[in-house]
Amino acid sequence: MKLLKKIEETAIAFGLLSVTILLFVNIILRYVFSANTTWAEEFIRYVMIWITFIGAAVCFRRGMHVGVDFVLDLLKGKAKKILELFIAFASIVFMGLLIWFSMELVAFTRQTGQITPSLQIPLYYVYLAIPVGAALSLFHLIGRVVDIIKDRPYKETASNDIIHE
């Protein structure tokens, strides 16, 4: 789990850093030198897509996805556990479907041989972010189900990341 955590967070950090630097350089080129890189916007868009899907998995790991907390706060004991399990299982089903249909999209895009306009890379590399992010999310959701069944709180939150690392 620690290795997966490092990989996810390193990928996000590297993606954000590269996007920030490239965007800054592109702005300088455009407004100071009246030049522009044609591929920068496309690269930034695709990296942001990857960041989004990997970030979604990180949010599942941390238990930070949007939820109706006031309903969970009203419930206690077994009722709360049942609702948490229902939400986790519904999310698992959704992630399973997302993996299934996104893999079909990746396979179709790979078969057609589509490439991106500026970067000239296969488009299925971009679409691959969907099943990868969904698979990571599914992995973390299954871990969450185990935690709920064993009455363990979320293993990490944004605040204890800072304190314990």
Backbone as JSON Lines, residues from 0, in Angstrom:
{"i":0,"aa":"M","n":[0.82,-1.2,0.0],"ca":[0.0,0.0,0.0],"c":[0.86,1.26,0.0]}
{"i":1,"aa":"K","n":[1.97,1.22,0.74],"ca":[2.83,2.41,0.81],"c":[3.46,2.69,-0.56]}
{"i":2,"aa":"L","n":[3.83,1.64,-1.28],"ca":[4.41,1.82,-2.6],"c":[3.38,2.42,-3.56]}
{"i":3,"aa":"L","n":[2.16,1.88,-3.52],"ca":[1.09,2.4,-4.37],"c":[0.81,3.86,-4.05]}
{"i":4,"aa":"K","n":[0.78,4.18,-2.77],"ca":[0.56,5.56,-2.34],"c":[1.64,6.47,-2.91]}
{"i":5,"aa":"K","n":[2.89,6.05,-2.81],"ca":[4.01,6.84,-3.33],"c":[3.9,7.02,-4.84]}
{"i":6,"aa":"I","n":[3.54,5.96,-5.54],"ca":[3.43,6.03,-7.0],"c":[2.32,7.01,-7.39]}
{"i":7,"aa":"E","n":[1.16,6.88,-6.75],"ca":[0.04,7.77,-7.07],"c":[0.4,9.23,-6.8]}
{"i":8,"aa":"E","n":[0.91,9.48,-5.63],"ca":[1.19,10.86,-5.27],"c":[2.37,11.44,-6.03]}
{"i":9,"aa":"T","n":[3.35,10.62,-6.38],"ca":[4.47,11.09,-7.2],"c":[3.99,11.43,-8.61]}
{"i":10,"aa":"A","n":[3.12,10.58,-9.16],"ca":[2.58,10.84,-10.5],"c":[1.8,12.15,-10.52]}
{"i":11,"aa":"I","n":[0.99,12.37,-9.5],"ca":[0.22,13.62,-9.43],"c":[1.15,14.81,-9.26]}
{"i":12,"aa":"A","n":[2.11,14.7,-8.38],"ca":[3.04,15.81,-8.14],"c":[3.85,16.13,-9.4]}
{"i":13,"aa":"F","n":[4.37,15.1,-10.06],"ca":[5.13,15.31,-11.28],"c":[4.26,15.92,-12.37]}
{"i":14,"aa":"G","n":[3.03,15.43,-12.48],"ca":[2.09,15.99,-13.46],"c":[1.8,17.46,-13.2]}
{"i":15,"aa":"L","n":[1.51,17.8,-11.96],"ca":[1.23,19.2,-11.62],"c":[2.45,20.09,-11.85]}
{"i":16,"aa":"L","n":[3.61,19.59,-11.49],"ca":[4.83,20.37,-11.68],"c":[5.1,20.61,-13.16]}
{"i":17,"aa":"S","n":[4.99,19.56,-13.97],"ca":[5.25,19.71,-15.4],"c":[4.23,20.63,-16.06]}
{"i":18,"aa":"V","n":[2.97,20.51,-15.68],"ca":[1.93,21.37,-16.23],"c":[2.18,22.83,-15.85]}
{"i":19,"aa":"T","n":[2.53,23.06,-14.6],"ca":[2.77,24.42,-14.13],"c":[3.95,25.06,-14.86]}
{"i":20,"aa":"I","n":[5.05,24.32,-14.96],"ca":[6.23,24.85,-15.63],"c":[5.94,25.12,-17.11]}
{"i":21,"aa":"L","n":[5.31,24.17,-17.77],"ca":[5.02,24.33,-19.19],"c":[4.06,25.49,-19.43]}
{"i":22,"aa":"L","n":[3.06,25.62,-18.59],"ca":[2.11,26.72,-18.74],"c":[2.81,28.06,-18.55]}
{"i":23,"aa":"F","n":[3.68,28.15,-17.54],"ca":[4.43,29.38,-17.29],"c":[5.32,29.72,-18.49]}
{"i":24,"aa":"V","n":[6.06,28.75,-18.99],"ca":[6.94,28.97,-20.13],"c":[6.13,29.39,-21.35]}
{"i":25,"aa":"N","n":[5.01,28.74,-21.58],"ca":[4.18,29.06,-22.73],"c":[3.62,30.49,-22.63]}
{"i":26,"aa":"I","n":[3.25,30.91,-21.44],"ca":[2.76,32.29,-21.26],"c":[3.88,33.29,-21.54]}
{"i":27,"aa":"I","n":[5.07,33.02,-21.03],"ca":[6.22,33.89,-21.29],"c":[6.49,33.96,-22.79]}
{"i":28,"aa":"L","n":[6.51,32.81,-23.44],"ca":[6.76,32.79,-24.88],"c":[5.7,33.58,-25.65]}
{"i":29,"aa":"R","n":[4.45,33.42,-25.25],"ca":[3.36,34.06,-25.97],"c":[3.37,35.58,-25.79]}
{"i":30,"aa":"Y","n":[3.5,36.05,-24.56],"ca":[3.33,37.48,-24.3],"c":[4.63,38.28,-24.33]}
{"i":31,"aa":"V","n":[5.76,37.65,-24.13],"ca":[7.03,38.39,-24.16],"c":[7.69,38.27,-25.53]}
{"i":32,"aa":"F","n":[7.68,37.09,-26.11],"ca":[8.39,36.87,-27.37],"c":[7.46,36.7,-28.58]}
{"i":33,"aa":"S","n":[6.16,36.79,-28.37],"ca":[5.16,36.61,-29.44],"c":[5.34,35.27,-30.15]}
{"i":34,"aa":"A","n":[5.75,34.28,-29.4],"ca":[5.9,32.92,-29.93],"c":[4.97,32.01,-29.13]}
{"i":35,"aa":"N","n":[4.76,30.83,-29.64],"ca":[3.84,29.92,-28.96],"c":[4.23,28.49,-29.31]}
{"i":36,"aa":"T","n":[4.1,27.59,-28.34],"ca":[4.28,26.17,-28.65],"c":[2.91,25.58,-28.96]}
{"i":37,"aa":"T","n":[2.8,24.92,-30.07],"ca":[1.5,24.42,-30.5],"c":[1.06,23.2,-29.7]}
{"i":38,"aa":"W","n":[2.0,22.49,-29.14],"ca":[1.68,21.24,-28.46],"c":[1.42,21.42,-26.96]}
{"i":39,"aa":"A","n":[1.75,22.58,-26.4],"ca":[1.68,22.78,-24.95],"c":[0.26,22.62,-24.41]}
{"i":40,"aa":"E","n":[-0.7,23.24,-25.06],"ca":[-2.08,23.15,-24.56],"c":[-2.58,21.71,-24.58]}
{"i":41,"aa":"E","n":[-2.25,21.0,-25.61],"ca":[-2.66,19.6,-25.71],"c":[-2.01,18.75,-24.61]}
{"i":42,"aa":"F","n":[-0.71,18.95,-24.41],"ca":[0.0,18.22,-23.36],"c":[-0.61,18.52,-21.99]}
{"i":43,"aa":"I","n":[-0.84,19.79,-21.71],"ca":[-1.42,20.19,-20.42],"c":[-2.79,19.55,-20.23]}
{"i":44,"aa":"R","n":[-3.61,19.55,-21.25],"ca":[-4.96,18.95,-21.17],"c":[-4.88,17.46,-20.83]}
{"i":45,"aa":"Y","n":[-3.99,16.75,-21.52],"ca":[-3.89,15.31,-21.3],"c":[-3.3,14.97,-19.94]}
{"i":46,"aa":"V","n":[-2.33,15.72,-19.5],"ca":[-1.76,15.48,-18.17],"c":[-2.81,15.78,-17.09]}
{"i":47,"aa":"M","n":[-3.61,16.81,-17.29],"ca":[-4.66,17.13,-16.32],"c":[-5.71,16.0,-16.25]}
{"i":48,"aa":"I","n":[-5.97,15.37,-17.36],"ca":[-6.89,14.22,-17.36],"c":[-6.32,13.1,-16.5]}
{"i":49,"aa":"W","n":[-5.04,12.8,-16.68],"ca":[-4.4,11.76,-15.87],"c":[-4.4,12.14,-14.4]}
{"i":50,"aa":"I","n":[-4.08,13.39,-14.1],"ca":[-4.08,13.86,-12.72],"c":[-5.46,13.69,-12.09]}
{"i":51,"aa":"T","n":[-6.49,14.0,-12.84],"ca":[-7.86,13.9,-12.34],"c":[-8.21,12.47,-11.96]}
{"i":52,"aa":"F","n":[-7.92,11.52,-12.82],"ca":[-8.31,10.14,-12.54],"c":[-7.45,9.49,-11.46]}
{"i":53,"aa":"I","n":[-6.17,9.8,-11.43],"ca":[-5.34,9.27,-10.35],"c":[-5.71,9.97,-9.04]}
{"i":54,"aa":"G","n":[-6.01,11.26,-9.12],"ca":[-6.45,12.01,-7.94],"c":[-7.75,11.49,-7.37]}
{"i":55,"aa":"A","n":[-8.64,11.03,-8.23],"ca":[-9.89,10.44,-7.74],"c":[-9.6,9.2,-6.89]}
{"i":56,"aa":"A","n":[-8.64,8.4,-7.32],"ca":[-8.27,7.22,-6.54],"c":[-7.67,7.61,-5.2]}
{"i":57,"aa":"V","n":[-6.85,8.65,-5.2],"ca":[-6.27,9.13,-3.94],"c":[-7.37,9.6,-3.0]}
{"i":58,"aa":"C","n":[-8.36,10.26,-3.55],"ca":[-9.5,10.7,-2.72],"c":[-10.26,9.52,-2.13]}
{"i":59,"aa":"F","n":[-10.43,8.46,-2.91],"ca":[-11.07,7.26,-2.35],"c":[-10.23,6.66,-1.24]}
{"i":60,"aa":"R","n":[-8.91,6.65,-1.42],"ca":[-8.03,6.12,-0.39],"c":[-8.14,6.93,0.9]}
{"i":61,"aa":"R","n":[-8.25,8.23,0.76],"ca":[-8.32,9.1,1.93],"c":[-9.73,9.29,2.47]}
{"i":62,"aa":"G","n":[-10.73,8.81,1.76],"ca":[-12.11,8.99,2.19],"c":[-12.58,10.43,2.06]}
{"i":63,"aa":"M","n":[-12.1,11.11,1.02],"ca":[-12.38,12.52,0.88],"c":[-13.4,12.83,-0.21]}
{"i":64,"aa":"H","n":[-14.06,11.84,-0.77],"ca":[-15.04,12.13,-1.8],"c":[-16.28,12.77,-1.2]}
{"i":65,"aa":"V","n":[-16.94,13.49,-2.06],"ca":[-18.13,14.21,-1.61],"c":[-19.16,13.22,-1.09]}
{"i":66,"aa":"G","n":[-19.69,13.51,0.04],"ca":[-20.71,12.65,0.63],"c":[-21.7,13.47,1.42]}
{"i":67,"aa":"V","n":[-22.75,12.83,1.81],"ca":[-23.75,13.51,2.62],"c":[-23.42,13.19,4.07]}
{"i":68,"aa":"D","n":[-22.47,13.93,4.62],"ca":[-21.97,13.65,5.95],"c":[-23.01,13.84,7.04]}
{"i":69,"aa":"F","n":[-23.91,14.79,6.84],"ca":[-24.88,15.02,7.92],"c":[-25.79,13.83,8.12]}
{"i":70,"aa":"V","n":[-26.06,13.07,7.07],"ca":[-26.87,11.86,7.22],"c":[-26.07,10.8,7.98]}
{"i":71,"aa":"L","n":[-24.8,10.64,7.61],"ca":[-23.95,9.67,8.32],"c":[-23.76,10.08,9.78]}
{"i":72,"aa":"D","n":[-23.66,11.38,10.04],"ca":[-23.5,11.86,11.41],"c":[-24.74,11.62,12.26]}
{"i":73,"aa":"L","n":[-25.9,11.57,11.62],"ca":[-27.14,11.3,12.35],"c":[-27.27,9.83,12.74]}
{"i":74,"aa":"L","n":[-26.64,8.98,11.96],"ca":[-26.75,7.54,12.2],"c":[-25.66,7.06,13.15]}
{"i":75,"aa":"K","n":[-25.98,6.04,13.87],"ca":[-25.01,5.42,14.8],"c":[-25.0,3.92,14.59]}
{"i":76,"aa":"G","n":[-23.93,3.3,14.99],"ca":[-23.83,1.84,15.05],"c":[-24.06,1.13,13.74]}
{"i":77,"aa":"K","n":[-24.97,0.16,13.8],"ca":[-25.21,-0.73,12.67],"c":[-25.81,0.0,11.46]}
{"i":78,"aa":"A","n":[-26.68,0.95,11.71],"ca":[-27.31,1.7,10.62],"c":[-26.26,2.49,9.83]}
{"i":79,"aa":"K","n":[-25.33,3.1,10.55],"ca":[-24.26,3.85,9.9],"c":[-23.37,2.92,9.09]}
{"i":80,"aa":"K","n":[-23.05,1.77,9.65],"ca":[-22.21,0.8,8.97],"c":[-22.89,0.29,7.69]}
{"i":81,"aa":"I","n":[-24.18,0.04,7.77],"ca":[-24.93,-0.44,6.59],"c":[-24.93,0.61,5.49]}
{"i":82,"aa":"L","n":[-25.16,1.87,5.86],"ca":[-25.16,2.94,4.86],"c":[-23.76,3.11,4.25]}
{"i":83,"aa":"E","n":[-22.72,3.07,5.06],"ca":[-21.36,3.17,4.54],"c":[-21.05,2.02,3.58]}
{"i":84,"aa":"L","n":[-21.48,0.82,3.93],"ca":[-21.27,-0.34,3.05],"c":[-22.05,-0.19,1.75]}
{"i":85,"aa":"F","n":[-23.27,0.31,1.84],"ca":[-24.09,0.52,0.65],"c":[-23.4,1.51,-0.3]}
{"i":86,"aa":"I","n":[-22.91,2.61,0.26],"ca":[-22.23,3.62,-0.55],"c":[-20.96,3.04,-1.18]}
{"i":87,"aa":"A","n":[-20.2,2.28,-0.4],"ca":[-18.97,1.66,-0.92],"c":[-19.29,0.66,-2.02]}
{"i":88,"aa":"F","n":[-20.32,-0.18,-1.82],"ca":[-20.66,-1.17,-2.84],"c":[-21.21,-0.5,-4.1]}
{"i":89,"aa":"A","n":[-22.0,0.55,-3.94],"ca":[-22.49,1.28,-5.12],"c":[-21.31,1.89,-5.89]}
{"i":90,"aa":"S","n":[-20.33,2.41,-5.17],"ca":[-19.15,2.96,-5.81],"c":[-18.33,1.87,-6.5]}
{"i":91,"aa":"I","n":[-18.25,0.7,-5.88],"ca":[-17.54,-0.43,-6.48],"c":[-18.2,-0.84,-7.79]}
{"i":92,"aa":"V","n":[-19.53,-0.92,-7.79],"ca":[-20.25,-1.27,-9.02],"c":[-19.98,-0.22,-10.1]}
{"i":93,"aa":"F","n":[-20.06,1.05,-9.72],"ca":[-19.8,2.12,-10.68],"c":[-18.38,2.02,-11.24]}
{"i":94,"aa":"M","n":[-17.4,1.8,-10.39],"ca":[-16.01,1.7,-10.85],"c":[-15.83,0.47,-11.75]}
{"i":95,"aa":"G","n":[-16.49,-0.63,-11.41],"ca":[-16.42,-1.8,-12.27],"c":[-16.96,-1.53,-13.66]}
{"i":96,"aa":"L","n":[-18.1,-0.85,-13.72],"ca":[-18.68,-0.49,-15.02],"c":[-17.78,0.5,-15.76]}
{"i":97,"aa":"L","n":[-17.22,1.44,-15.03],"ca":[-16.33,2.41,-15.64],"c":[-15.1,1.73,-16.24]}
{"i":98,"aa":"I","n":[-14.56,0.76,-15.53],"ca":[-13.41,0.01,-16.05],"c":[-13.81,-0.74,-17.33]}
{"i":99,"aa":"W","n":[-14.93,-1.42,-17.26],"ca":[-15.4,-2.22,-18.39],"c":[-15.58,-1.37,-19.64]}
{"i":100,"aa":"F","n":[-16.37,-0.3,-19.53],"ca":[-16.67,0.51,-20.7],"c":[-15.47,1.34,-21.17]}
{"i":101,"aa":"S","n":[-14.64,1.76,-20.24],"ca":[-13.47,2.54,-20.66],"c":[-12.43,1.64,-21.34]}
{"i":102,"aa":"M","n":[-12.35,0.39,-20.94],"ca":[-11.45,-0.53,-21.64],"c":[-11.94,-0.78,-23.07]}
{"i":103,"aa":"E","n":[-13.25,-0.81,-23.26],"ca":[-13.78,-0.92,-24.62],"c":[-13.41,0.32,-25.44]}
{"i":104,"aa":"L","n":[-13.48,1.48,-24.81],"ca":[-13.1,2.72,-25.48],"c":[-11.61,2.71,-25.84]}
{"i":105,"aa":"V","n":[-10.78,2.27,-24.93],"ca":[-9.34,2.19,-25.19],"c":[-9.07,1.22,-26.33]}
{"i":106,"aa":"A","n":[-9.71,0.07,-26.3],"ca":[-9.49,-0.93,-27.36],"c":[-9.96,-0.4,-28.72]}
{"i":107,"aa":"F","n":[-11.11,0.26,-28.74],"ca":[-11.62,0.83,-29.99],"c":[-10.67,1.89,-30.53]}
{"i":108,"aa":"T","n":[-10.21,2.77,-29.65],"ca":[-9.32,3.84,-30.07],"c":[-7.98,3.28,-30.56]}
{"i":109,"aa":"R","n":[-7.55,2.23,-29.92],"ca":[-6.29,1.59,-30.34],"c":[-6.46,0.95,-31.72]}
{"i":110,"aa":"Q","n":[-7.62,0.3,-31.93],"ca":[-7.88,-0.34,-33.23],"c":[-7.93,0.67,-34.37]}
{"i":111,"aa":"T","n":[-8.52,1.82,-34.1],"ca":[-8.66,2.82,-35.16],"c":[-7.35,3.55,-35.45]}
{"i":112,"aa":"G","n":[-6.39,3.45,-34.54],"ca":[-5.1,4.08,-34.76],"c":[-5.11,5.6,-34.66]}
{"i":113,"aa":"Q","n":[-6.08,6.14,-33.94],"ca":[-6.17,7.6,-33.81],"c":[-4.95,8.15,-33.06]}
{"i":114,"aa":"I","n":[-4.49,9.29,-33.49],"ca":[-3.38,9.97,-32.82],"c":[-3.81,11.4,-32.48]}
{"i":115,"aa":"T","n":[-3.13,11.98,-31.52],"ca":[-3.46,13.35,-31.11],"c":[-2.93,14.33,-32.16]}
{"i":116,"aa":"P","n":[-3.61,15.45,-32.32],"ca":[-3.24,16.38,-33.39],"c":[-1.83,16.97,-33.28]}
{"i":117,"aa":"S","n":[-1.45,17.48,-32.13],"ca":[-0.16,18.16,-32.01],"c":[0.97,17.24,-31.57]}
{"i":118,"aa":"L","n":[0.71,16.44,-30.55],"ca":[1.76,15.58,-29.99],"c":[2.02,14.34,-30.84]}
{"i":119,"aa":"Q","n":[1.04,13.95,-31.64],"ca":[1.16,12.79,-32.51],"c":[1.4,11.49,-31.73]}
{"i":120,"aa":"I","n":[0.76,11.37,-30.56],"ca":[0.84,10.13,-29.79],"c":[-0.49,9.4,-29.93]}
{"i":121,"aa":"P","n":[-0.49,8.09,-29.76],"ca":[-1.76,7.36,-29.84],"c":[-2.76,7.9,-28.82]}
{"i":122,"aa":"L","n":[-3.98,8.13,-29.25],"ca":[-5.02,8.71,-28.41],"c":[-5.42,7.77,-27.27]}
{"i":123,"aa":"Y","n":[-5.23,6.48,-27.48],"ca":[-5.62,5.56,-26.41],"c":[-4.78,5.74,-25.16]}
{"i":124,"aa":"Y","n":[-3.58,6.34,-25.25],"ca":[-2.8,6.65,-24.05],"c":[-3.55,7.64,-23.16]}
{"i":125,"aa":"V","n":[-4.25,8.56,-23.78],"ca":[-5.03,9.54,-23.03],"c":[-6.23,8.84,-22.38]}
{"i":126,"aa":"Y","n":[-6.94,8.04,-23.17],"ca":[-8.12,7.35,-22.66],"c":[-7.78,6.3,-21.61]}
{"i":127,"aa":"L","n":[-6.56,5.83,-21.6],"ca":[-6.12,4.83,-20.63],"c":[-6.19,5.37,-19.2]}
{"i":128,"aa":"A","n":[-6.2,6.68,-19.04],"ca":[-6.32,7.28,-17.71],"c":[-7.62,6.85,-17.02]}
{"i":129,"aa":"I","n":[-8.67,6.63,-17.79],"ca":[-9.97,6.28,-17.19],"c":[-9.92,4.9,-16.53]}
{"i":130,"aa":"P","n":[-9.56,3.83,-17.25],"ca":[-9.54,2.53,-16.56],"c":[-8.46,2.44,-15.48]}
{"i":131,"aa":"V","n":[-7.33,3.12,-15.68],"ca":[-6.28,3.08,-14.65],"c":[-6.78,3.74,-13.38]}
{"i":132,"aa":"G","n":[-7.35,4.94,-13.5],"ca":[-7.88,5.64,-12.33],"c":[-9.02,4.88,-11.67]}
{"i":133,"aa":"A","n":[-9.9,4.29,-12.49],"ca":[-11.01,3.52,-11.94],"c":[-10.53,2.26,-11.24]}
{"i":134,"aa":"A","n":[-9.51,1.61,-11.79],"ca":[-8.96,0.4,-11.15],"c":[-8.31,0.75,-9.81]}
{"i":135,"aa":"L","n":[-7.57,1.85,-9.77],"ca":[-6.98,2.29,-8.51],"c":[-8.08,2.63,-7.49]}
{"i":136,"aa":"S","n":[-9.12,3.3,-7.96],"ca":[-10.24,3.63,-7.08],"c":[-10.92,2.37,-6.56]}
{"i":137,"aa":"L","n":[-11.12,1.4,-7.44],"ca":[-11.72,0.13,-7.05],"c":[-10.89,-0.56,-5.98]}
{"i":138,"aa":"F","n":[-9.59,-0.57,-6.16],"ca":[-8.69,-1.17,-5.18],"c":[-8.86,-0.5,-3.81]}
{"i":139,"aa":"H","n":[-8.89,0.82,-3.8],"ca":[-9.04,1.54,-2.54],"c":[-10.44,1.35,-1.93]}
{"i":140,"aa":"L","n":[-11.45,1.24,-2.77],"ca":[-12.81,1.0,-2.27],"c":[-12.92,-0.37,-1.61]}
{"i":141,"aa":"I","n":[-12.28,-1.36,-2.19],"ca":[-12.31,-2.69,-1.58],"c":[-11.63,-2.65,-0.21]}
{"i":142,"aa":"G","n":[-10.53,-1.92,-0.14],"ca":[-9.88,-1.73,1.16],"c":[-10.78,-1.03,2.15]}
{"i":143,"aa":"R","n":[-11.57,-0.08,1.65],"ca":[-12.5,0.64,2.53],"c":[-13.6,-0.3,3.04]}
{"i":144,"aa":"V","n":[-14.08,-1.18,2.2],"ca":[-15.1,-2.15,2.64],"c":[-14.55,-3.02,3.77]}
{"i":145,"aa":"V","n":[-13.32,-3.48,3.61],"ca":[-12.68,-4.27,4.66],"c":[-12.59,-3.47,5.95]}
{"i":146,"aa":"D","n":[-12.21,-2.19,5.83],"ca":[-12.12,-1.31,7.01],"c":[-13.48,-1.14,7.69]}
{"i":147,"aa":"I","n":[-14.52,-0.97,6.9],"ca":[-15.87,-0.8,7.47],"c":[-16.29,-2.06,8.2]}
{"i":148,"aa":"I","n":[-16.08,-3.2,7.57],"ca":[-16.48,-4.47,8.19],"c":[-15.72,-4.71,9.5]}
{"i":149,"aa":"K","n":[-14.45,-4.32,9.53],"ca":[-13.64,-4.51,10.74],"c":[-13.73,-3.34,11.7]}
{"i":150,"aa":"D","n":[-14.64,-2.4,11.43],"ca":[-14.85,-1.21,12.28],"c":[-13.58,-0.38,12.46]}
{"i":151,"aa":"R","n":[-12.81,-0.25,11.39],"ca":[-11.62,0.6,11.43],"c":[-11.95,1.91,10.73]}
{"i":152,"aa":"P","n":[-11.47,3.02,11.25],"ca":[-11.66,4.29,10.55],"c":[-10.79,4.34,9.3]}
{"i":153,"aa":"Y","n":[-10.99,5.38,8.49],"ca":[-10.14,5.54,7.32],"c":[-8.69,5.5,7.74]}
{"i":154,"aa":"K","n":[-7.86,4.85,6.94],"ca":[-6.45,4.69,7.29],"c":[-5.69,6.0,7.26]}
{"i":155,"aa":"E","n":[-6.14,6.93,6.42],"ca":[-5.43,8.2,6.36],"c":[-6.39,9.3,5.99]}
{"i":156,"aa":"T","n":[-6.09,10.47,6.42],"ca":[-6.83,11.66,6.02],"c":[-5.81,12.69,5.6]}
{"i":157,"aa":"A","n":[-6.3,13.75,5.04],"ca":[-5.38,14.81,4.6],"c":[-4.6,15.37,5.79]}
{"i":158,"aa":"S","n":[-5.26,15.48,6.95],"ca":[-4.58,16.08,8.09],"c":[-3.54,15.16,8.7]}
{"i":159,"aa":"N","n":[-3.82,13.85,8.82],"ca":[-2.8,13.01,9.44],"c":[-1.66,12.68,8.46]}
{"i":160,"aa":"D","n":[-1.84,12.93,7.17],"ca":[-0.72,12.84,6.24],"c":[0.37,13.8,6.63]}
{"i":161,"aa":"I","n":[-0.03,14.99,6.98],"ca":[0.94,16.04,7.32],"c":[1.59,15.74,8.66]}
{"i":162,"aa":"I","n":[0.82,15.26,9.6],"ca":[1.35,15.03,10.95],"c":[2.28,13.82,11.0]}
{"i":163,"aa":"H","n":[1.92,12.71,10.35],"ca":[2.65,11.47,10.52],"c":[3.72,11.21,9.47]}
{"i":164,"aa":"E","n":[3.84,12.03,8.47],"ca":[4.84,11.74,7.44],"c":[6.03,12.63,7.55]}
